[in-house]
Amino acid sequence: MSKKTKAFLYNLAGFMVFFVPTWVICTNVFGMEGFLPKMIALVISIFLSPKFQFIKTAEGDKIFMKWLFVKGIKEVK
């Protein structure tokens, strides 16, 4: 699997980890219906999920991660 594909899958997994529980909480705990709980879960997930970026460097292909809860940009091994 290429590193570009891995970065995409990491982004997807990181987003879904925050989206699904937030959506379930909005619908079941707060009793929201329709489009609103999905939009709330979307906005919260966009801000809280880590961002992964594939970059071609002189040393080779690398994946970097930036996250609200981690200071700076980290390389994913």
Secondary structure as GFF3:
##gff-version 3
##sequence-region A 1 77
A	DSSP	alpha_helix	3	24	.	.	.	ID=ss1
A	DSSP	pi_helix	25	29	.	.	.	ID=ss2
A	DSSP	alpha_helix	36	48	.	.	.	ID=ss3
A	DSSP	beta_strand	51	57	.	.	.	ID=ss4
A	DSSP	beta_strand	60	67	.	.	.	ID=ss5
A	DSSP	beta_strand	70	76	.	.	.	ID=ss6
###
